Amino acid sequence: MNTLTRRIRSQWNAWHDDTGDVPGWVLITLMTAGLVIVIWGLAGPALSGIFQQAINRVSGL
């Protein structure tokens, strides 16, 4: 087998490796959850007020 064929097969195997990078995905998931919690904490009261104001306008109170 020549060098090019070995490189192609090596790259093909790397692309189709199903083991994945579990620690990386766990870190991404935890960081995303953390961002959601922080944004929800900061924007939650404002969004709640906007929602309540919209409901009051629709119901005519």
N, C-alpha and C positions, 0 to 999 in steps of 0.2 A: 504494500500500500504506500502510495506516495505521501508526501508531507501535506499537500493541500487536502487530500481526501481525509487524512487523520484530523486535520483542523476542522473541516466541515462536520465530521462525525462528532467531534468533541463539542463543538458549538451546538449542534442539534441535540445532543444528550443534555447539555446544560439548560437549554431552553425548555426541554420537556421533562425536567426533573420535578417530580410531584412532591418532594419532601418539603419544599417551601422554607420560608424564613420565619418560623413561629415566633421567636422572641421579638423580631421586628414588627410583626403584625400585632402582637400583644401590646407593644409600646405605642404603636399608632392608635390602637383602639382606646387605650387608657388616656392618651393625650387628647383624643377627640372628645371622650366623655368629660374630661376635665374642662376643656374649652366650653362645652355645652353648659356645664354647671355654672361656670363663671359668667358666661353671657346671659344665661337665664336669671342668675342672681341680680345682675345689673339691670337688665331690660325687663324683668318680670313685672315689677310694680308699674312701670310706664305702659307696658302692653295690657296689663289688667285694667288700668284706668281708661285706655283707649277703647277697649272692648266694652267696658261698662257704659261709657259715654255713647257708643254706637247703639247698644241695647236700649238705653234710655231714650234716644232719639227715635228709634223704630217703634217702641211701645208708647211713645207720647207722654212719658212721665216727666 
